[in-house]
Amino acid sequence: MMLGQLYKPKGLALETAQAVLEVQDPRACNVAVGCSNACLYCYVSKATHQPRSVCRVVRLPKKPPVELVKHQLKRYWEFHWGVEGVFLCFLTDPFLRQVRESTRDLIELLVARGARVATLSKLEIPYNHAVRQGMTIVSLDDAFAKQWEPNTTKPNDRLTALQLAKDDFDNYVWLSMEPYPPSAIHKQRIEDLLEELNFVDLIVFGKWNYDARARTEEARIEYAEKVMVLRDFCKSHNIRLHVKSETLRFIGQRR
């Protein structure tokens, strides 16, 4: 994987990209690596084998991603390859101050070339009909956000942005409820959170990781119950639901 270029995601990243984009052979692009959102549950440290402090420093590609991807797309055409969809991003927030302009330039290029684009952020979303805009919201509690997501937009502001995109621009909007905390970490009723999210097109749900409190028998039972609630809720509101495979394995279920 080259920073700022298209690549084939693998494992859980591939699973997410396929679910969100609804294509079998998606690509992804990291417009940077590292994220100043400073979420304490961030997986980038694990993925890059770097200390958490290093992962909070945003490292940019040597050239703008739009230039790198434009060169790649030229080669794709020469070999008659197509790009069905592109996910932005797995190793940074695509709308950090340092990268938001390069992200928008890249989106314009990809959309112009006929690719479906999905973004995931805790800061902002582009109001573009060709983009599947996603926000991560695992709680609407400001105290939780202040502790676990200190440099992000407040959860209720993220919710408002998603609602605006849906109501005023008729955009496809999706929600990442991952990593969802067990009650041992944060007590809340998932039903109350879902009632505020009944307008989204897709929910991706995944368990909390890298914490022993999310691996107990109590947590397993709790996640199984939450998946049942999610399935009923999404069915009744005509919302697509994707429960991550590792969460299903944890609760002893199959897709």
WONORRA-V19426 format. One record per residue. N is the residue number from 1. SS is DSSP state (a for helix, b for strand, c for the rest). PHI is phi in radians with two decimals (* if undefined). PSI is psi in whole degrees, -180 to 180 (* if undefined). Layout:
n: {N | N}
ss: {SS | SS}
phi: {PHI | PHI}
psi: {PSI | PSI}
//
This chain:
n: {1 | 2 | 3 | 4 | 5 | 6 | 7 | 8 | 9 | 10 | 11 | 12 | 13 | 14 | 15 | 16 | 17 | 18 | 19 | 20 | 21 | 22 | 23 | 24 | 25 | 26 | 27 | 28 | 29 | 30 | 31 | 32 | 33 | 34 | 35 | 36 | 37 | 38 | 39 | 40 | 41 | 42 | 43 | 44 | 45 | 46 | 47 | 48 | 49 | 50 | 51 | 52 | 53 | 54 | 55 | 56 | 57 | 58 | 59 | 60 | 61 | 62 | 63 | 64 | 65 | 66 | 67 | 68 | 69 | 70 | 71 | 72 | 73 | 74 | 75 | 76 | 77 | 78 | 79 | 80 | 81 | 82 | 83 | 84 | 85 | 86 | 87 | 88 | 89 | 90 | 91 | 92 | 93 | 94 | 95 | 96 | 97 | 98 | 99 | 100 | 101 | 102 | 103 | 104 | 105 | 106 | 107 | 108 | 109 | 110 | 111 | 112 | 113 | 114 | 115 | 116 | 117 | 118 | 119 | 120 | 121 | 122 | 123 | 124 | 125 | 126 | 127 | 128 | 129 | 130 | 131 | 132 | 133 | 134 | 135 | 136 | 137 | 138 | 139 | 140 | 141 | 142 | 143 | 144 | 145 | 146 | 147 | 148 | 149 | 150 | 151 | 152 | 153 | 154 | 155 | 156 | 157 | 158 | 159 | 160 | 161 | 162 | 163 | 164 | 165 | 166 | 167 | 168 | 169 | 170 | 171 | 172 | 173 | 174 | 175 | 176 | 177 | 178 | 179 | 180 | 181 | 182 | 183 | 184 | 185 | 186 | 187 | 188 | 189 | 190 | 191 | 192 | 193 | 194 | 195 | 196 | 197 | 198 | 199 | 200 | 201 | 202 | 203 | 204 | 205 | 206 | 207 | 208 | 209 | 210 | 211 | 212 | 213 | 214 | 215 | 216 | 217 | 218 | 219 | 220 | 221 | 222 | 223 | 224 | 225 | 226 | 227 | 228 | 229 | 230 | 231 | 232 | 233 | 234 | 235 | 236 | 237 | 238 | 239 | 240 | 241 | 242 | 243 | 244 | 245 | 246 | 247 | 248 | 249 | 250 | 251 | 252 | 253 | 254 | 255}
ss: {c | c | c | c | c | b | b | c | c | c | a | a | a | a | a | a | a | a | a | a | a | c | c | c | c | c | b | b | b | c | c | b | b | c | c | c | c | c | b | c | c | c | c | a | a | a | a | a | c | c | c | a | a | a | a | c | c | c | b | b | c | c | c | c | a | a | a | a | a | a | a | a | a | a | a | a | a | a | c | c | c | c | c | c | b | b | b | b | c | c | c | c | c | c | c | c | c | c | c | a | a | a | a | a | a | a | a | a | a | a | a | a | c | c | c | b | b | b | b | b | b | c | c | c | c | c | c | c | c | c | b | b | b | b | b | b | c | c | c | c | c | a | a | a | a | a | a | a | b | c | c | c | c | c | a | a | a | a | a | a | a | a | a | a | a | a | a | c | c | c | c | c | b | b | b | b | b | b | b | b | c | c | c | c | c | c | c | c | c | a | a | a | a | a | a | c | c | c | c | c | c | b | b | b | b | b | b | c | c | c | c | a | a | a | c | c | a | a | a | a | a | a | a | a | a | a | a | a | a | a | a | a | a | a | a | a | c | c | c | b | b | b | b | c | a | a | a | a | a | a | c | c | c | c | c}
phi: {* | -1.80 | -1.05 | 1.45 | -2.05 | -1.24 | -2.61 | -1.55 | -1.20 | -2.25 | 1.00 | -1.17 | -1.14 | -1.07 | -1.03 | -1.14 | -1.07 | -1.12 | -1.16 | -1.32 | -1.45 | 1.01 | -2.30 | -1.45 | -2.19 | -1.33 | -2.05 | -2.33 | -2.59 | -1.73 | -1.28 | -2.90 | -2.25 | 1.74 | -2.61 | -1.46 | -1.09 | 1.07 | -1.17 | -1.24 | -1.64 | -1.04 | -1.64 | -1.09 | -1.06 | -1.16 | -1.19 | -1.78 | 1.01 | -2.12 | -1.03 | -1.00 | -1.10 | -1.20 | -1.25 | -1.53 | -1.62 | -1.49 | -1.86 | -1.72 | -1.20 | -1.18 | -2.17 | -0.99 | -0.93 | -1.09 | -1.25 | -1.12 | -1.23 | -1.03 | -1.13 | -1.08 | -1.10 | -1.06 | -1.19 | -1.04 | -1.10 | -1.06 | -1.76 | 1.05 | -1.65 | -1.94 | -2.06 | -1.26 | -2.77 | -2.35 | -1.79 | -2.19 | -2.44 | -1.81 | -2.02 | -2.86 | -1.57 | -1.17 | -2.08 | -1.06 | -0.93 | -1.23 | -2.21 | -1.08 | -1.20 | -1.17 | -1.13 | -1.13 | -1.09 | -1.16 | -1.04 | -1.04 | -1.10 | -1.12 | -1.12 | -1.10 | -1.61 | 1.51 | -1.57 | -1.41 | -2.12 | -2.21 | -2.15 | -2.39 | -2.55 | -2.09 | -2.14 | -2.76 | -2.41 | -1.50 | -1.53 | -2.40 | -1.12 | -1.52 | -1.99 | -1.58 | -1.50 | -2.13 | -2.22 | -1.59 | -2.44 | -1.97 | -2.87 | -1.71 | -1.42 | -1.12 | -1.14 | -1.08 | -1.09 | -1.09 | -1.37 | -1.77 | -2.32 | -1.10 | -1.89 | -1.78 | -1.16 | -1.01 | -0.93 | -1.19 | -1.24 | -1.10 | -1.05 | -1.08 | -1.10 | -1.11 | -1.09 | -1.09 | -1.05 | -1.34 | -1.35 | -1.59 | -2.07 | 0.95 | -1.47 | -1.38 | -2.18 | -2.37 | -2.18 | -1.72 | -1.72 | -2.63 | -1.49 | -1.42 | -1.37 | -1.29 | -1.13 | -1.14 | -1.83 | -2.66 | -1.49 | -2.85 | -1.62 | -1.11 | -1.06 | -1.14 | -1.16 | -1.10 | -1.07 | -1.46 | -2.05 | -1.34 | -1.79 | -1.31 | -1.58 | -2.62 | -2.13 | -1.86 | -2.06 | -2.60 | -1.27 | -1.22 | -2.12 | 1.04 | -2.60 | -1.04 | -1.16 | -1.71 | -2.09 | -1.43 | -1.11 | -1.08 | -1.15 | -1.06 | -1.11 | -1.11 | -1.15 | -1.07 | -1.15 | -1.16 | -1.11 | -1.08 | -1.07 | -1.06 | -1.08 | -1.14 | -1.11 | -1.16 | -1.12 | -1.27 | -1.91 | 0.97 | -1.93 | -1.18 | -2.27 | -2.21 | -1.67 | -1.05 | -1.08 | -1.19 | -1.22 | -1.10 | -1.09 | -1.10 | -1.63 | 1.32 | -2.14 | -2.03 | -1.19}
psi: {124 | 133 | 131 | 3 | 162 | 143 | 165 | 114 | 158 | 167 | -134 | -28 | -43 | -43 | -45 | -47 | -42 | -42 | -43 | -45 | -20 | 44 | 154 | -29 | 66 | 164 | 166 | 164 | 128 | 111 | -9 | 173 | 136 | 152 | 127 | 3 | -28 | 36 | 131 | -22 | 9 | 140 | -4 | -36 | -44 | -42 | -33 | -4 | 41 | 151 | 152 | -37 | -36 | -38 | -12 | -5 | 126 | 118 | 127 | 154 | 162 | -30 | 157 | 137 | -35 | -35 | -43 | -44 | -37 | -42 | -41 | -44 | -34 | -43 | -37 | -44 | -39 | -33 | 11 | 35 | 146 | 161 | 106 | -45 | 155 | 132 | 131 | 117 | 169 | -21 | 11 | 171 | 121 | -7 | 26 | 153 | -39 | -21 | -3 | -36 | -42 | -33 | -45 | -40 | -41 | -41 | -45 | -43 | -49 | -43 | -41 | -28 | 9 | 13 | 144 | 135 | 139 | 140 | 154 | 124 | 165 | 18 | -55 | 174 | 150 | 135 | 83 | 126 | -25 | 1 | 133 | 102 | 126 | 148 | 145 | 120 | 113 | -8 | 148 | 6 | 122 | -33 | -40 | -47 | -41 | -36 | -45 | -23 | 60 | -30 | 22 | 169 | 144 | 143 | -42 | -29 | -36 | -43 | -43 | -41 | -42 | -44 | -41 | -44 | -38 | -49 | -44 | -26 | -3 | 40 | 159 | 121 | 142 | 161 | 132 | 108 | 62 | 131 | 124 | 126 | 140 | 167 | -21 | -20 | -42 | 119 | 125 | 159 | 119 | -29 | -40 | -40 | -44 | -36 | -25 | -9 | 23 | 2 | -8 | 162 | -26 | 141 | 127 | 122 | 134 | 151 | 165 | 141 | 169 | 30 | 124 | -27 | -19 | 9 | 12 | 168 | -37 | -41 | -39 | -46 | -42 | -44 | -37 | -41 | -41 | -37 | -39 | -44 | -44 | -45 | -44 | -44 | -48 | -36 | -42 | -22 | 11 | 46 | 132 | 143 | 133 | 115 | 127 | 145 | -37 | -30 | -42 | -41 | -39 | -38 | 4 | 33 | 163 | 161 | *}
//
